[in-house]
Amino acid sequence: MKQMIEIKRDSLTLSGMEHFPDNQVDVPAVVIVPALLGTKVEPHRLLRKISVLLETIGVASLRFDLAGSGESDGEFEDATITSQVLDTESAIDRLRTDPRVDPQRIGLLGISMGGIIAACAAGRRADQVERVALLSPWVSIAPTVERIVANRPKNRNMNYFDYNGNRFGLSF
């Protein structure tokens, strides 16, 4: 069973999609963290396909749009690594309080940049996250940040960097 949901973090509403095995309780669950500039669907519907597969083997999942991405509130240029970790922790909290989920069996799956976010959230919530899986994780964001910074116009005083039409705030 899948269902659109909302996750509250401070004054923001994050858009999510839950997948739960039918008529089961105390199921393990996974929070799926999308890639940089990604959404709860991702290209080729990758995250949807992962959620459907997990559902067929009795594992619930929650995929969501980070603040400022997809259908979630906020502006992407306000996003930071820290804010994205907080978004992920809000998704963890959502699953931990769901009566269908075994709160001792929560995992994180991070894709690309979402791998960094998932690893950071797991470190901060080590007592609440049983497992972490990283799919093609970034081991260093430095090369990408260097490309973003290189695209900043030298003659303009701007409070963001433009990278392929996406605004990265200076705090990022």
mmCIF file of the C-alpha atoms, coordinates in Angstrom:
data_MODEL
# 
_entry.id   MODEL 
# 
loop_
_atom_site.group_PDB 
_atom_site.id 
_atom_site.type_symbol 
_atom_site.label_atom_id 
_atom_site.label_alt_id 
_atom_site.label_comp_id 
_atom_site.label_asym_id 
_atom_site.label_entity_id 
_atom_site.label_seq_id 
_atom_site.pdbx_PDB_ins_code 
_atom_site.Cartn_x 
_atom_site.Cartn_y 
_atom_site.Cartn_z 
_atom_site.occupancy 
_atom_site.B_iso_or_equiv 
_atom_site.pdbx_formal_charge 
_atom_site.auth_seq_id 
_atom_site.auth_comp_id 
_atom_site.auth_asym_id 
_atom_site.auth_atom_id 
_atom_site.pdbx_PDB_model_num 
ATOM 1   C CA . MET A 1 1   ? 0.000  0.000  0.000   1.00 0.00 ? 1   MET A CA 1 
ATOM 2   C CA . LYS A 1 2   ? 1.401  3.406  -0.901  1.00 0.00 ? 2   LYS A CA 1 
ATOM 3   C CA . GLN A 1 3   ? 0.258  6.753  0.388   1.00 0.00 ? 3   GLN A CA 1 
ATOM 4   C CA . MET A 1 4   ? 1.312  10.388 0.001   1.00 0.00 ? 4   MET A CA 1 
ATOM 5   C CA . ILE A 1 5   ? 2.297  11.922 3.332   1.00 0.00 ? 5   ILE A CA 1 
ATOM 6   C CA . GLU A 1 6   ? 3.588  15.155 4.777   1.00 0.00 ? 6   GLU A CA 1 
ATOM 7   C CA . ILE A 1 7   ? 6.525  15.413 7.167   1.00 0.00 ? 7   ILE A CA 1 
ATOM 8   C CA . LYS A 1 8   ? 6.840  18.490 9.365   1.00 0.00 ? 8   LYS A CA 1 
ATOM 9   C CA . ARG A 1 9   ? 10.248 19.997 10.099  1.00 0.00 ? 9   ARG A CA 1 
ATOM 10  C CA . ASP A 1 10  ? 10.122 23.328 11.879  1.00 0.00 ? 10  ASP A CA 1 
ATOM 11  C CA . SER A 1 11  ? 7.940  25.559 9.664   1.00 0.00 ? 11  SER A CA 1 
ATOM 12  C CA . LEU A 1 12  ? 8.460  23.414 6.560   1.00 0.00 ? 12  LEU A CA 1 
ATOM 13  C CA . THR A 1 13  ? 6.333  20.638 5.099   1.00 0.00 ? 13  THR A CA 1 
ATOM 14  C CA . LEU A 1 14  ? 8.246  17.913 3.295   1.00 0.00 ? 14  LEU A CA 1 
ATOM 15  C CA . SER A 1 15  ? 6.470  15.814 0.681   1.00 0.00 ? 15  SER A CA 1 
ATOM 16  C CA . GLY A 1 16  ? 6.802  12.067 1.015   1.00 0.00 ? 16  GLY A CA 1 
ATOM 17  C CA . MET A 1 17  ? 5.501  8.722  -0.121  1.00 0.00 ? 17  MET A CA 1 
ATOM 18  C CA . GLU A 1 18  ? 5.090  5.741  2.194   1.00 0.00 ? 18  GLU A CA 1 
ATOM 19  C CA . HIS A 1 19  ? 5.028  2.137  1.046   1.00 0.00 ? 19  HIS A CA 1 
ATOM 20  C CA . PHE A 1 20  ? 3.792  -0.483 3.522   1.00 0.00 ? 20  PHE A CA 1 
ATOM 21  C CA . PRO A 1 21  ? 3.272  -4.215 3.143   1.00 0.00 ? 21  PRO A CA 1 
ATOM 22  C CA . ASP A 1 22  ? -0.460 -4.991 3.359   1.00 0.00 ? 22  ASP A CA 1 
ATOM 23  C CA . ASN A 1 23  ? -1.896 -6.003 6.732   1.00 0.00 ? 23  ASN A CA 1 
ATOM 24  C CA . GLN A 1 24  ? 1.409  -6.308 8.553   1.00 0.00 ? 24  GLN A CA 1 
ATOM 25  C CA . VAL A 1 25  ? 2.585  -4.768 11.812  1.00 0.00 ? 25  VAL A CA 1 
ATOM 26  C CA . ASP A 1 26  ? 5.983  -4.433 13.461  1.00 0.00 ? 26  ASP A CA 1 
ATOM 27  C CA . VAL A 1 27  ? 7.645  -4.299 10.061  1.00 0.00 ? 27  VAL A CA 1 
ATOM 28  C CA . PRO A 1 28  ? 11.176 -3.069 9.442   1.00 0.00 ? 28  PRO A CA 1 
ATOM 29  C CA . ALA A 1 29  ? 11.310 0.246  7.595   1.00 0.00 ? 29  ALA A CA 1 
ATOM 30  C CA . VAL A 1 30  ? 13.743 2.240  5.477   1.00 0.00 ? 30  VAL A CA 1 
ATOM 31  C CA . VAL A 1 31  ? 14.054 5.993  4.958   1.00 0.00 ? 31  VAL A CA 1 
ATOM 32  C CA . ILE A 1 32  ? 15.267 6.612  1.403   1.00 0.00 ? 32  ILE A CA 1 
ATOM 33  C CA . VAL A 1 33  ? 17.350 9.790  0.973   1.00 0.00 ? 33  VAL A CA 1 
ATOM 34  C CA . PRO A 1 34  ? 17.532 11.137 -2.600  1.00 0.00 ? 34  PRO A CA 1 
ATOM 35  C CA . ALA A 1 35  ? 20.573 12.399 -4.467  1.00 0.00 ? 35  ALA A CA 1 
ATOM 36  C CA . LEU A 1 36  ? 21.664 16.029 -4.736  1.00 0.00 ? 36  LEU A CA 1 
ATOM 37  C CA . LEU A 1 37  ? 18.954 17.908 -6.665  1.00 0.00 ? 37  LEU A CA 1 
ATOM 38  C CA . GLY A 1 38  ? 16.951 14.675 -6.652  1.00 0.00 ? 38  GLY A CA 1 
ATOM 39  C CA . THR A 1 39  ? 13.407 13.899 -5.586  1.00 0.00 ? 39  THR A CA 1 
ATOM 40  C CA . LYS A 1 40  ? 11.428 11.050 -4.053  1.00 0.00 ? 40  LYS A CA 1 
ATOM 41  C CA . VAL A 1 41  ? 11.071 9.570  -7.539  1.00 0.00 ? 41  VAL A CA 1 
ATOM 42  C CA . GLU A 1 42  ? 14.530 10.083 -9.156  1.00 0.00 ? 42  GLU A CA 1 
ATOM 43  C CA . PRO A 1 43  ? 15.322 9.406  -12.833 1.00 0.00 ? 43  PRO A CA 1 
ATOM 44  C CA . HIS A 1 44  ? 13.872 6.196  -14.238 1.00 0.00 ? 44  HIS A CA 1 
ATOM 45  C CA . ARG A 1 45  ? 11.636 6.086  -11.116 1.00 0.00 ? 45  ARG A CA 1 
ATOM 46  C CA . LEU A 1 46  ? 14.534 4.436  -9.271  1.00 0.00 ? 46  LEU A CA 1 
ATOM 47  C CA . LEU A 1 47  ? 13.350 5.253  -5.739  1.00 0.00 ? 47  LEU A CA 1 
ATOM 48  C CA . ARG A 1 48  ? 9.792  4.181  -6.526  1.00 0.00 ? 48  ARG A CA 1 
ATOM 49  C CA . LYS A 1 49  ? 11.108 0.863  -7.844  1.00 0.00 ? 49  LYS A CA 1 
ATOM 50  C CA . ILE A 1 50  ? 13.197 0.351  -4.698  1.00 0.00 ? 50  ILE A CA 1 
ATOM 51  C CA . SER A 1 51  ? 10.157 1.080  -2.500  1.00 0.00 ? 51  SER A CA 1 
ATOM 52  C CA . VAL A 1 52  ? 7.962  -1.360 -4.432  1.00 0.00 ? 52  VAL A CA 1 
ATOM 53  C CA . LEU A 1 53  ? 10.622 -4.076 -4.157  1.00 0.00 ? 53  LEU A CA 1 
ATOM 54  C CA . LEU A 1 54  ? 11.011 -3.495 -0.406  1.00 0.00 ? 54  LEU A CA 1 
ATOM 55  C CA . GLU A 1 55  ? 7.238  -3.665 0.028   1.00 0.00 ? 55  GLU A CA 1 
ATOM 56  C CA . THR A 1 56  ? 7.131  -7.088 -1.682  1.00 0.00 ? 56  THR A CA 1 
ATOM 57  C CA . ILE A 1 57  ? 9.634  -8.499 0.831   1.00 0.00 ? 57  ILE A CA 1 
ATOM 58  C CA . GLY A 1 58  ? 7.791  -7.097 3.864   1.00 0.00 ? 58  GLY A CA 1 
ATOM 59  C CA . VAL A 1 59  ? 9.778  -3.886 4.433   1.00 0.00 ? 59  VAL A CA 1 
ATOM 60  C CA . ALA A 1 60  ? 8.121  -0.473 4.655   1.00 0.00 ? 60  ALA A CA 1 
ATOM 61  C CA . SER A 1 61  ? 9.779  2.561  3.143   1.00 0.00 ? 61  SER A CA 1 
ATOM 62  C CA . LEU A 1 62  ? 9.497  6.313  3.191   1.00 0.00 ? 62  LEU A CA 1 
ATOM 63  C CA . ARG A 1 63  ? 10.926 8.281  0.289   1.00 0.00 ? 63  ARG A CA 1 
ATOM 64  C CA . PHE A 1 64  ? 10.736 12.040 0.447   1.00 0.00 ? 64  PHE A CA 1 
ATOM 65  C CA . ASP A 1 65  ? 11.764 15.331 -1.117  1.00 0.00 ? 65  ASP A CA 1 
ATOM 66  C CA . LEU A 1 66  ? 14.338 17.291 0.867   1.00 0.00 ? 66  LEU A CA 1 
ATOM 67  C CA . ALA A 1 67  ? 13.383 20.890 1.684   1.00 0.00 ? 67  ALA A CA 1 
ATOM 68  C CA . GLY A 1 68  ? 13.557 23.089 -1.398  1.00 0.00 ? 68  GLY A CA 1 
ATOM 69  C CA . SER A 1 69  ? 13.379 20.094 -3.755  1.00 0.00 ? 69  SER A CA 1 
ATOM 70  C CA . GLY A 1 70  ? 10.525 18.389 -5.563  1.00 0.00 ? 70  GLY A CA 1 
ATOM 71  C CA . GLU A 1 71  ? 7.197  19.116 -3.881  1.00 0.00 ? 71  GLU A CA 1 
ATOM 72  C CA . SER A 1 72  ? 8.590  20.083 -0.463  1.00 0.00 ? 72  SER A CA 1 
ATOM 73  C CA . ASP A 1 73  ? 8.474  23.567 1.027   1.00 0.00 ? 73  ASP A CA 1 
ATOM 74  C CA . GLY A 1 74  ? 11.496 25.821 1.099   1.00 0.00 ? 74  GLY A CA 1 
ATOM 75  C CA . GLU A 1 75  ? 14.013 27.161 -1.362  1.00 0.00 ? 75  GLU A CA 1 
ATOM 76  C CA . PHE A 1 76  ? 16.889 25.000 -2.528  1.00 0.00 ? 76  PHE A CA 1 
ATOM 77  C CA . GLU A 1 77  ? 19.334 27.876 -2.155  1.00 0.00 ? 77  GLU A CA 1 
ATOM 78  C CA . ASP A 1 78  ? 18.639 27.796 1.609   1.00 0.00 ? 78  ASP A CA 1 
ATOM 79  C CA . ALA A 1 79  ? 19.645 24.113 1.856   1.00 0.00 ? 79  ALA A CA 1 
ATOM 80  C CA . THR A 1 80  ? 22.767 23.010 3.690   1.00 0.00 ? 80  THR A CA 1 
ATOM 81  C CA . ILE A 1 81  ? 24.160 19.603 4.572   1.00 0.00 ? 81  ILE A CA 1 
ATOM 82  C CA . THR A 1 82  ? 22.942 20.219 8.130   1.00 0.00 ? 82  THR A CA 1 
ATOM 83  C CA . SER A 1 83  ? 19.407 21.143 7.030   1.00 0.00 ? 83  SER A CA 1 
ATOM 84  C CA . GLN A 1 84  ? 19.214 18.032 4.852   1.00 0.00 ? 84  GLN A CA 1 
ATOM 85  C CA . VAL A 1 85  ? 20.316 15.874 7.783   1.00 0.00 ? 85  VAL A CA 1 
ATOM 86  C CA . LEU A 1 86  ? 17.527 17.486 9.831   1.00 0.00 ? 86  LEU A CA 1 
ATOM 87  C CA . ASP A 1 87  ? 15.055 16.679 7.029   1.00 0.00 ? 87  ASP A CA 1 
ATOM 88  C CA . THR A 1 88  ? 16.188 13.057 7.171   1.00 0.00 ? 88  THR A CA 1 
ATOM 89  C CA . GLU A 1 89  ? 15.892 12.934 10.963  1.00 0.00 ? 89  GLU A CA 1 
ATOM 90  C CA . SER A 1 90  ? 12.307 14.188 10.625  1.00 0.00 ? 90  SER A CA 1 
ATOM 91  C CA . ALA A 1 91  ? 11.596 11.276 8.269   1.00 0.00 ? 91  ALA A CA 1 
ATOM 92  C CA . ILE A 1 92  ? 13.152 8.875  10.807  1.00 0.00 ? 92  ILE A CA 1 
ATOM 93  C CA . ASP A 1 93  ? 10.892 10.329 13.506  1.00 0.00 ? 93  ASP A CA 1 
ATOM 94  C CA . ARG A 1 94  ? 7.865  9.881  11.254  1.00 0.00 ? 94  ARG A CA 1 
ATOM 95  C CA . LEU A 1 95  ? 8.589  6.159  10.850  1.00 0.00 ? 95  LEU A CA 1 
ATOM 96  C CA . ARG A 1 96  ? 9.527  5.619  14.505  1.00 0.00 ? 96  ARG A CA 1 
ATOM 97  C CA . THR A 1 97  ? 6.112  6.875  15.614  1.00 0.00 ? 97  THR A CA 1 
ATOM 98  C CA . ASP A 1 98  ? 4.116  4.853  13.073  1.00 0.00 ? 98  ASP A CA 1 
ATOM 99  C CA . PRO A 1 99  ? 2.366  1.969  14.919  1.00 0.00 ? 99  PRO A CA 1 
ATOM 100 C CA . ARG A 1 100 ? 2.949  -0.368 11.932  1.00 0.00 ? 100 ARG A CA 1 
ATOM 101 C CA . VAL A 1 101 ? 6.752  -0.015 12.219  1.00 0.00 ? 101 VAL A CA 1 
ATOM 102 C CA . ASP A 1 102 ? 9.127  -1.796 14.573  1.00 0.00 ? 102 ASP A CA 1 
ATOM 103 C CA . PRO A 1 103 ? 11.094 1.245  15.821  1.00 0.00 ? 103 PRO A CA 1 
ATOM 104 C CA . GLN A 1 104 ? 14.109 -0.984 16.553  1.00 0.00 ? 104 GLN A CA 1 
ATOM 105 C CA . ARG A 1 105 ? 14.400 -1.917 12.857  1.00 0.00 ? 105 ARG A CA 1 
ATOM 106 C CA . ILE A 1 106 ? 14.760 1.382  11.014  1.00 0.00 ? 106 ILE A CA 1 
ATOM 107 C CA . GLY A 1 107 ? 17.301 1.696  8.241   1.00 0.00 ? 107 GLY A CA 1 
ATOM 108 C CA . LEU A 1 108 ? 18.555 4.418  5.941   1.00 0.00 ? 108 LEU A CA 1 
ATOM 109 C CA . LEU A 1 109 ? 19.294 4.159  2.233   1.00 0.00 ? 109 LEU A CA 1 
ATOM 110 C CA . GLY A 1 110 ? 21.167 7.088  0.717   1.00 0.00 ? 110 GLY A CA 1 
ATOM 111 C CA . ILE A 1 111 ? 21.725 7.589  -2.992  1.00 0.00 ? 111 ILE A CA 1 
ATOM 112 C CA . SER A 1 112 ? 24.786 9.590  -4.162  1.00 0.00 ? 112 SER A CA 1 
ATOM 113 C CA . MET A 1 113 ? 24.821 12.833 -2.116  1.00 0.00 ? 113 MET A CA 1 
ATOM 114 C CA . GLY A 1 114 ? 21.982 11.286 -0.119  1.00 0.00 ? 114 GLY A CA 1 
ATOM 115 C CA . GLY A 1 115 ? 24.623 8.799  1.051   1.00 0.00 ? 115 GLY A CA 1 
ATOM 116 C CA . ILE A 1 116 ? 26.486 11.577 2.848   1.00 0.00 ? 116 ILE A CA 1 
ATOM 117 C CA . ILE A 1 117 ? 23.218 12.794 4.359   1.00 0.00 ? 117 ILE A CA 1 
ATOM 118 C CA . ALA A 1 118 ? 22.183 9.261  5.403   1.00 0.00 ? 118 ALA A CA 1 
ATOM 119 C CA . ALA A 1 119 ? 25.583 8.571  6.974   1.00 0.00 ? 119 ALA A CA 1 
ATOM 120 C CA . CYS A 1 120 ? 25.483 11.834 8.943   1.00 0.00 ? 120 CYS A CA 1 
ATOM 121 C CA . ALA A 1 121 ? 21.904 11.202 10.123  1.00 0.00 ? 121 ALA A CA 1 
ATOM 122 C CA . ALA A 1 122 ? 22.819 7.635  11.124  1.00 0.00 ? 122 ALA A CA 1 
ATOM 123 C CA . GLY A 1 123 ? 25.745 8.945  13.154  1.00 0.00 ? 123 GLY A CA 1 
ATOM 124 C CA . ARG A 1 124 ? 23.535 11.438 14.942  1.00 0.00 ? 124 ARG A CA 1 
ATOM 125 C CA . ARG A 1 125 ? 20.810 8.818  15.521  1.00 0.00 ? 125 ARG A CA 1 
ATOM 126 C CA . ALA A 1 126 ? 23.012 5.765  16.108  1.00 0.00 ? 126 ALA A CA 1 
ATOM 127 C CA . ASP A 1 127 ? 20.660 4.534  18.848  1.00 0.00 ? 127 ASP A CA 1 
ATOM 128 C CA . GLN A 1 128 ? 17.660 4.706  16.462  1.00 0.00 ? 128 GLN A CA 1 
ATOM 129 C CA . VAL A 1 129 ? 19.059 3.525  13.132  1.00 0.00 ? 129 VAL A CA 1 
ATOM 130 C CA . GLU A 1 130 ? 19.756 -0.188 12.852  1.00 0.00 ? 130 GLU A CA 1 
ATOM 131 C CA . ARG A 1 131 ? 21.246 -0.274 9.339   1.00 0.00 ? 131 ARG A CA 1 
ATOM 132 C CA . VAL A 1 132 ? 22.624 2.023  6.666   1.00 0.00 ? 132 VAL A CA 1 
ATOM 133 C CA . ALA A 1 133 ? 23.012 1.272  2.968   1.00 0.00 ? 133 ALA A CA 1 
ATOM 134 C CA . LEU A 1 134 ? 24.736 3.660  0.581   1.00 0.00 ? 134 LEU A CA 1 
ATOM 135 C CA . LEU A 1 135 ? 24.117 3.412  -3.145  1.00 0.00 ? 135 LEU A CA 1 
ATOM 136 C CA . SER A 1 136 ? 26.909 5.048  -5.154  1.00 0.00 ? 136 SER A CA 1 
ATOM 137 C CA . PRO A 1 137 ? 27.715 7.454  -2.294  1.00 0.00 ? 137 PRO A CA 1 
ATOM 138 C CA . TRP A 1 138 ? 29.895 10.494 -2.670  1.00 0.00 ? 138 TRP A CA 1 
ATOM 139 C CA . VAL A 1 139 ? 33.060 10.098 -0.671  1.00 0.00 ? 139 VAL A CA 1 
ATOM 140 C CA . SER A 1 140 ? 33.943 13.743 -1.170  1.00 0.00 ? 140 SER A CA 1 
ATOM 141 C CA . ILE A 1 141 ? 31.787 16.656 -2.208  1.00 0.00 ? 141 ILE A CA 1 
ATOM 142 C CA . ALA A 1 142 ? 34.843 18.871 -2.779  1.00 0.00 ? 142 ALA A CA 1 
ATOM 143 C CA . PRO A 1 143 ? 35.071 18.380 -6.594  1.00 0.00 ? 143 PRO A CA 1 
ATOM 144 C CA . THR A 1 144 ? 31.407 19.287 -7.073  1.00 0.00 ? 144 THR A CA 1 
ATOM 145 C CA . VAL A 1 145 ? 31.643 22.288 -4.754  1.00 0.00 ? 145 VAL A CA 1 
ATOM 146 C CA . GLU A 1 146 ? 34.713 23.448 -6.691  1.00 0.00 ? 146 GLU A CA 1 
ATOM 147 C CA . ARG A 1 147 ? 32.741 23.260 -9.979  1.00 0.00 ? 147 ARG A CA 1 
ATOM 148 C CA . ILE A 1 148 ? 29.859 25.186 -8.425  1.00 0.00 ? 148 ILE A CA 1 
ATOM 149 C CA . VAL A 1 149 ? 32.191 27.891 -7.096  1.00 0.00 ? 149 VAL A CA 1 
ATOM 150 C CA . ALA A 1 150 ? 33.980 28.128 -10.450 1.00 0.00 ? 150 ALA A CA 1 
ATOM 151 C CA . ASN A 1 151 ? 30.658 29.035 -12.111 1.00 0.00 ? 151 ASN A CA 1 
ATOM 152 C CA . ARG A 1 152 ? 30.103 32.056 -9.879  1.00 0.00 ? 152 ARG A CA 1 
ATOM 153 C CA . PRO A 1 153 ? 30.403 35.270 -11.895 1.00 0.00 ? 153 PRO A CA 1 
ATOM 154 C CA . LYS A 1 154 ? 33.509 37.138 -10.750 1.00 0.00 ? 154 LYS A CA 1 
ATOM 155 C CA . ASN A 1 155 ? 32.040 40.585 -11.351 1.00 0.00 ? 155 ASN A CA 1 
ATOM 156 C CA . ARG A 1 156 ? 28.784 40.168 -9.425  1.00 0.00 ? 156 ARG A CA 1 
ATOM 157 C CA . ASN A 1 157 ? 28.197 40.200 -5.704  1.00 0.00 ? 157 ASN A CA 1 
ATOM 158 C CA . MET A 1 158 ? 25.653 37.406 -5.343  1.00 0.00 ? 158 MET A CA 1 
ATOM 159 C CA . ASN A 1 159 ? 24.596 35.431 -2.282  1.00 0.00 ? 159 ASN A CA 1 
ATOM 160 C CA . TYR A 1 160 ? 24.376 32.171 -4.210  1.00 0.00 ? 160 TYR A CA 1 
ATOM 161 C CA . PHE A 1 161 ? 26.219 30.080 -6.773  1.00 0.00 ? 161 PHE A CA 1 
ATOM 162 C CA . ASP A 1 162 ? 24.450 29.040 -9.968  1.00 0.00 ? 162 ASP A CA 1 
ATOM 163 C CA . TYR A 1 163 ? 25.184 25.495 -11.086 1.00 0.00 ? 163 TYR A CA 1 
ATOM 164 C CA . ASN A 1 164 ? 23.298 24.258 -14.143 1.00 0.00 ? 164 ASN A CA 1 
ATOM 165 C CA . GLY A 1 165 ? 20.378 26.556 -13.323 1.00 0.00 ? 165 GLY A CA 1 
ATOM 166 C CA . ASN A 1 166 ? 20.261 25.564 -9.642  1.00 0.00 ? 166 ASN A CA 1 
ATOM 167 C CA . ARG A 1 167 ? 21.039 28.103 -6.958  1.00 0.00 ? 167 ARG A CA 1 
ATOM 168 C CA . PHE A 1 168 ? 23.320 26.909 -4.179  1.00 0.00 ? 168 PHE A CA 1 
ATOM 169 C CA . GLY A 1 169 ? 23.369 29.276 -1.224  1.00 0.00 ? 169 GLY A CA 1 
ATOM 170 C CA . LEU A 1 170 ? 26.712 30.371 0.180   1.00 0.00 ? 170 LEU A CA 1 
ATOM 171 C CA . SER A 1 171 ? 25.997 28.310 3.309   1.00 0.00 ? 171 SER A CA 1 
ATOM 172 C CA . PHE A 1 172 ? 25.963 25.104 1.284   1.00 0.00 ? 172 PHE A CA 1 
# 
